[in-house]
Amino acid sequence: MLISIFLINFKQNKNWVRSLGITSNGAILLVISDHLTSTLGMLLGRDDSEFFLFSNQIYYGMFFGLITMTLAGLVSSIVNYFKINKQIDLRNNTIFIFVSFFILITYYCNIFLVSFLGNMPDLVRMNFFFFLLYLCLSILAFSFYYRTMNVKVEMIKKESDYQALMEYTESMENQYKEVRKFRHYFQNILTSIDDYILSEDFSGLKNYYLNEIKPTSEEISDMNFKLTELQNMRQREIKSVLALKLITAQNAEIEVDLEVKEGIEDIPLDAIVLVRALGILLDNAIEALEELKTGKLTVAIFKNKQEIQFIIQNDCKEHLPSIQQLKKEGFSTKGENRGLGLSNIKEMLDKYPNVVLKTTIKNQLFSQQLIVTRRDM
């Protein structure tokens, strides 16, 4: 039975480790439910000779189903808690899966041992006690592992944030150098024009304009001055991630259009969550445009009394999977186990009732609209 369940899961998700985890945890759940039901039956006064009567089997089935559903709901809540709040998917966590498999092997060794000794009520109760003990010890061991990994993840995150800050600072320094270079160049242009006018060489001034000034003005439109509207974004963390990603896009020779017409501040959403969500959306848009080798990245931020909207739009391929498929868990256009799909962002934002992410694909334009509603509305 267990091998069949494993093969069915493997056929569906093509991942033997995850299939092993699903099979192990499902079997552990059933074993605990079975022994808990048997223990309750014994406590209610039903001994082994009566327990296999048809009438008692009905009671057993009812208790077993109720206990199994209760434990399944509890386990599902724990898995979702880790996935949404701790960003850890226990279904794909190798350590958790192999711990579960070890628990299952231990359980079945005990089951065979008790069966060999005669399945006496005292042995069944003792076996159930050891089951719970193994489970608690395993959970405790995993908790220590999780705390250790959490510290490591925090250190990596701090290093990542520091690296992002350094890149942002370097980008701002380059922007400042570009501004100084342009100011110097502009002063030279004014001096040259002044010379032509004072000498009344209007023919030379015309040639100078056509050959020097006009071509330069076209080049300026492609320089990094398109990000000046970022000054309207008053929340520093959001400004940093937007600047970093948009400059990255420009360095990759992607046309960027930014629109932030009004001052934006006091966004009613955790800054870390918003930075992560925007970072993923912008990374995906930049990667899509790099693969397409053409197109434009458009970022617009609007606000009104009720909400703040972040719109990220990029040109895309003519034939993309449906939005339902893009939002499917584990799906990525970059291939299996690559990239961060829309399901990741959806899970990240699910616990915030004032946030909505709308995705549309129309006329080869892929649009993401992140709407943050003010909590006091």
C-alpha positions as MATLAB code, in Angstrom:
seq = 'MLISIFLINFKQNKNWVRSLGITSNGAILLVISDHLTSTLGMLLGRDDSEFFLFSNQIYYGMFFGLITMTLAGLVSSIVNYFKINKQIDLRNNTIFIFVSFFILITYYCNIFLVSFLGNMPDLVRMNFFFFLLYLCLSILAFSFYYRTMNVKVEMIKKESDYQALMEYTESMENQYKEVRKFRHYFQNILTSIDDYILSEDFSGLKNYYLNEIKPTSEEISDMNFKLTELQNMRQREIKSVLALKLITAQNAEIEVDLEVKEGIEDIPLDAIVLVRALGILLDNAIEALEELKTGKLTVAIFKNKQEIQFIIQNDCKEHLPSIQQLKKEGFSTKGENRGLGLSNIKEMLDKYPNVVLKTTIKNQLFSQQLIVTRRDM';
ca = [
       0.000    0.000    0.000;
       2.766    2.435    0.960;
       4.730    1.638   -2.209;
       1.594    2.241   -4.296;
       0.984    5.618   -2.620;
       4.619    6.563   -3.194;
       4.462    5.629   -6.906;
       1.178    7.519   -7.431;
       2.658   10.664   -5.842;
       5.899   10.300   -7.790;
       3.965   10.039  -11.045;
       2.154   13.267  -10.193;
       4.998   15.533   -8.954;
       8.134   13.813  -10.412;
       9.995   14.368   -7.134;
      10.903   11.219   -5.191;
      11.877   13.109   -2.008;
       8.571   14.967   -1.833;
       6.700   11.732   -2.657;
       8.542   10.010    0.186;
       7.534   12.835    2.543;
       3.856   12.707    1.547;
       3.761    8.922    1.943;
       5.623    8.931    5.269;
       3.561   11.695    6.875;
       0.287   10.232    5.623;
       1.193    6.813    7.038;
       2.313    8.356   10.359;
      -1.007   10.172   10.595;
      -2.954    6.944   10.002;
      -0.832    4.937   12.465;
      -1.302    7.514   15.230;
      -5.036    7.756   14.487;
      -5.347    3.962   14.581;
      -3.566    3.610   17.926;
      -5.347    6.602   19.436;
      -8.699    5.099   18.381;
      -7.733    1.695   19.836;
      -6.626    3.326   23.092;
      -9.913    5.247   23.348;
     -11.804    2.016   22.685;
      -9.956    0.295   25.507;
     -10.561    3.214   27.858;
     -14.277    3.004   27.031;
     -14.292   -0.616   28.229;
     -14.093   -2.525   24.947;
     -11.586   -5.337   25.216;
      -9.954   -7.081   22.264;
     -12.484   -9.939   22.069;
     -15.357   -7.492   21.550;
     -13.444   -4.987   19.481;
     -13.708   -6.984   16.269;
     -17.461   -7.415   16.415;
     -19.254   -5.728   13.507;
     -21.095   -3.263   15.747;
     -17.841   -2.180   17.393;
     -16.131   -1.883   14.001;
     -18.719    0.759   13.113;
     -17.826    2.675   16.286;
     -14.162    2.176   15.467;
     -14.652    3.573   11.953;
     -16.487    6.622   13.261;
     -13.847    7.378   15.906;
     -11.010    6.670   13.472;
     -12.450    8.975   10.790;
     -13.079   11.792   13.267;
      -9.598   11.553   14.808;
      -7.907   11.298   11.392;
      -9.700   14.397   10.071;
      -8.868   16.335   13.241;
      -5.173   15.429   13.079;
      -5.081   16.105    9.315;
      -6.523   19.572    9.867;
      -3.988   20.255   12.619;
      -1.053   19.091   10.465;
      -2.331   21.114    7.497;
      -2.511   24.251    9.682;
       1.058   23.713   10.919;
       2.364   23.205    7.350;
       0.567   26.339    6.127;
       1.845   28.343    9.115;
       5.455   27.469    8.300;
       4.882   28.122    4.607;
       3.218   31.536    4.975;
       4.844   32.969    8.111;
       8.270   31.304    8.103;
       8.638   30.859    4.335;
       9.532   27.182    4.846;
       7.734   24.559    2.756;
       7.819   21.447    4.954;
       6.596   19.330    2.032;
       9.873   20.018    0.223;
      12.167   20.223    3.260;
      14.622   17.319    2.952;
      15.484   17.160    6.667;
      11.828   17.105    7.695;
      11.038   14.426    5.104;
      13.828   12.073    6.177;
      12.964   12.578    9.854;
       9.373   11.604    8.989;
      10.594    8.532    7.107;
      12.731    7.497   10.100;
       9.711    7.907   12.418;
       7.610    5.725   10.089;
      10.246    2.961   10.045;
      10.428    3.110   13.862;
       6.635    2.919   14.131;
       6.381   -0.163   11.931;
       9.214   -1.902   13.817;
       7.221   -1.373   17.016;
       3.997   -2.516   15.345;
       5.581   -5.774   14.156;
       7.174   -6.307   17.582;
       3.883   -5.827   19.467;
       2.076   -8.031   16.935;
       4.685  -10.751   17.485;
       4.225  -10.500   21.271;
       0.442  -10.900   21.008;
      -1.157   -7.423   20.696;
      -2.072   -7.338   24.401;
      -3.886   -4.142   25.514;
      -1.008   -3.112   27.784;
       1.465   -3.559   24.928;
      -0.741   -1.528   22.568;
      -0.963    1.291   25.117;
       2.788    1.164   25.701;
       3.367    1.172   21.958;
       1.138    4.223   21.590;
       3.090    5.963   24.358;
       6.363    5.262   22.537;
       4.835    6.530   19.281;
       4.027    9.854   20.892;
       7.458    9.955   22.531;
       9.230    9.379   19.193;
       7.077   12.023   17.570;
       7.745   14.604   20.308;
      11.490   13.930   20.257;
      11.535   14.268   16.470;
       9.578   17.521   16.621;
      12.000   18.784   19.272;
      14.992   17.838   17.105;
      13.418   19.558   14.109;
      12.752   22.661   16.247;
      16.452   22.884   17.123;
      17.287   22.428   13.444;
      14.783   25.116   12.472;
      16.180   27.607   15.010;
      19.704   26.994   13.764;
      18.614   27.416   10.143;
      16.591   30.502   11.050;
      19.700   32.174   12.508;
      21.632   31.219    9.380;
      18.885   32.570    7.121;
      18.818   35.857    9.074;
      22.578   36.203    8.635;
      22.286   35.506    4.909;
      19.425   38.019    4.678;
      21.491   40.693    6.431;
      24.399   40.023    4.085;
      21.994   40.209    1.139;
      20.504   43.484    2.418;
      23.994   44.907    2.929;
      25.000   43.855   -0.587;
      21.827   45.427   -2.002;
      22.593   48.642   -0.075;
      26.154   48.689   -1.467;
      24.869   48.167   -5.000;
      22.283   50.904   -4.487;
      24.950   53.282   -3.141;
      27.219   52.507   -6.085;
      24.344   53.106   -8.499;
      23.566   56.436   -6.880;
      27.234   57.429   -7.109;
      27.203   56.590  -10.804;
      24.060   58.668  -11.206;
      25.764   61.585   -9.473;
      28.803   61.235  -11.753;
      26.510   61.275  -14.779;
      24.850   64.457  -13.505;
      28.222   66.155  -12.928;
      29.420   65.057  -16.364;
      26.253   66.437  -17.942;
      26.569   69.745  -16.037;
      30.151   70.135  -17.237;
      29.127   69.302  -20.785;
      26.211   71.742  -20.615;
      28.516   74.552  -19.476;
      30.794   73.871  -22.456;
      27.792   74.035  -24.796;
      26.730   77.410  -23.354;
      30.284   78.754  -23.747;
      30.408   77.619  -27.393;
      27.009   79.145  -28.160;
      28.111   82.364  -26.481;
      31.182   82.517  -28.742;
      29.123   81.972  -31.897;
      26.605   84.675  -30.913;
      29.243   87.236  -29.925;
      31.045   86.716  -33.241;
      27.691   86.720  -35.066;
      28.626   83.450  -36.766;
      25.062   82.218  -37.165;
      25.946   79.776  -39.923;
      28.529   78.162  -37.642;
      25.961   78.143  -34.801;
      23.489   76.302  -37.031;
      26.087   73.685  -37.976;
      27.127   73.346  -34.338;
      23.499   72.751  -33.311;
      22.833   70.164  -36.028;
      26.115   68.291  -35.634;
      26.723   68.500  -31.869;
      23.760   69.577  -29.779;
      20.900   67.712  -31.470;
      22.604   64.247  -31.570;
      23.623   64.707  -27.935;
      20.062   65.541  -26.888;
      18.920   62.229  -28.372;
      21.573   60.385  -26.369;
      20.531   62.113  -23.156;
      17.049   60.587  -23.413;
      18.662   57.153  -23.104;
      20.721   58.027  -20.030;
      19.807   57.246  -16.446;
      17.892   60.455  -15.776;
      14.554   58.701  -16.219;
      14.577   57.761  -12.552;
      14.211   61.299  -11.236;
      10.561   60.648  -10.286;
      11.816   58.246   -7.616;
      12.183   61.282   -5.375;
       8.384   61.102   -4.979;
       8.733   57.718   -3.283;
       9.307   58.766    0.342;
       9.589   55.261    1.849;
      13.319   54.549    1.769;
      13.177   50.736    1.519;
      10.812   50.849   -1.463;
      12.834   53.589   -3.161;
      16.002   51.507   -2.773;
      14.599   48.337   -4.327;
      12.975   50.277   -7.179;
      16.189   52.183   -7.918;
      18.311   49.041   -7.788;
      16.067   46.999  -10.076;
      15.404   49.778  -12.581;
      19.086   50.653  -12.854;
      19.795   46.949  -13.339;
      17.269   46.972  -16.186;
      18.873   50.041  -17.771;
      22.327   48.478  -17.488;
      20.896   45.488  -19.373;
      19.857   47.963  -22.112;
      16.167   47.582  -21.345;
      14.001   50.625  -21.983;
      12.529   51.805  -18.693;
       9.530   54.040  -18.113;
       8.862   55.177  -14.528;
       5.868   57.193  -13.344;
       5.475   58.388   -9.754;
       3.586   61.670  -10.047;
       2.685   62.157   -6.376;
       4.535   61.799   -3.114;
       4.092   58.247   -1.765;
       4.609   57.547    1.931;
       3.144   55.529    4.817;
       2.282   52.476    2.716;
      -0.023   50.291    4.885;
       1.953   47.077    4.406;
       5.012   45.538    6.059;
       8.001   47.077    4.250;
       9.919   43.766    4.137;
       6.977   41.967    2.513;
       6.467   44.773   -0.014;
      10.190   44.897   -0.874;
      10.258   41.132   -1.433;
       7.113   41.162   -3.568;
       8.248   44.087   -5.726;
      11.732   42.578   -6.026;
      10.324   39.278   -7.337;
       7.937   40.992   -9.779;
      10.687   43.262  -11.144;
      13.213   40.419  -11.391;
      10.729   38.317  -13.341;
       9.922   41.240  -15.673;
      13.616   41.991  -16.296;
      14.421   38.334  -16.981;
      11.487   38.084  -19.407;
      12.679   41.172  -21.323;
      16.270   39.933  -21.382;
      15.071   36.665  -22.871;
      12.838   38.528  -25.335;
      15.748   40.881  -26.240;
      13.285   43.698  -26.933;
      10.412   45.558  -25.297;
       9.963   47.988  -22.431;
       9.602   47.822  -18.661;
       6.964   50.185  -17.281;
       6.590   50.912  -13.583;
       3.860   53.226  -12.306;
       2.786   54.055   -8.766;
      -0.499   55.821   -8.045;
      -2.387   56.681   -4.905;
      -5.774   57.955   -3.830;
      -7.643   58.173   -0.546;
      -8.533   54.481   -0.586;
      -5.451   52.701   -1.946;
      -1.938   52.714   -3.377;
      -1.322   50.891   -6.647;
       1.965   49.486   -7.959;
       1.803   48.598  -11.663;
       4.629   46.621  -13.294;
       4.250   45.924  -17.007;
       6.562   44.333  -19.556;
       6.409   43.048  -23.111;
       6.159   39.269  -23.269;
       6.112   36.336  -25.660;
       3.127   35.848  -27.906;
       2.180   32.482  -26.425;
       2.316   32.358  -22.637;
       0.644   29.830  -20.314;
      -2.718   30.841  -18.888;
      -2.845   32.969  -15.737;
      -4.351   29.999  -13.853;
      -1.323   27.892  -14.787;
       1.109   30.697  -13.906;
      -0.453   30.881  -10.443;
      -0.190   27.123   -9.981;
       2.124   26.116   -7.155;
       5.654   25.263   -8.282;
       5.096   26.506  -11.858;
       7.723   28.707  -13.479;
       8.272   29.684  -17.105;
      11.996   29.228  -16.459;
      11.599   25.480  -16.020;
      11.236   23.084  -13.128;
      12.571   24.309   -9.756;
      13.688   27.624  -11.263;
      12.521   31.162  -10.653;
       9.821   32.450   -8.354;
       6.300   32.120   -9.717;
       3.128   33.998   -8.883;
       2.119   31.324   -6.361;
       5.066   32.316   -4.156;
       3.958   35.953   -4.056;
       0.328   34.948   -3.533;
       1.270   32.856   -0.484;
       3.385   35.739    0.812;
       0.487   38.200    0.552;
      -2.367   35.865    1.560;
      -2.250   36.830    5.236;
      -2.742   40.530    4.394;
      -6.455   41.125    3.695;
      -5.788   44.666    2.456;
      -3.522   43.523   -0.423;
      -4.591   42.249   -3.858;
      -2.383   41.151   -6.769;
      -4.049   41.240  -10.194;
      -2.354   39.655  -13.216;
      -3.375   40.289  -16.829;
      -1.951   39.311  -20.225;
      -3.196   41.306  -23.194;
      -1.680   42.323  -26.539;
       1.669   40.722  -25.561;
       1.824   42.863  -22.418;
       2.233   41.144  -19.058;
       0.838   43.366  -16.291;
       0.989   43.007  -12.522;
      -1.161   45.315  -10.407;
      -0.404   45.272   -6.686;
      -3.143   47.130   -4.789;
      -2.665   48.047   -1.125;
      -5.855   49.312    0.530;
      -5.611   51.629    3.504;
      -6.541   49.795    6.716;
      -8.677   52.634    8.061;
     -11.073   52.469    5.105;
];
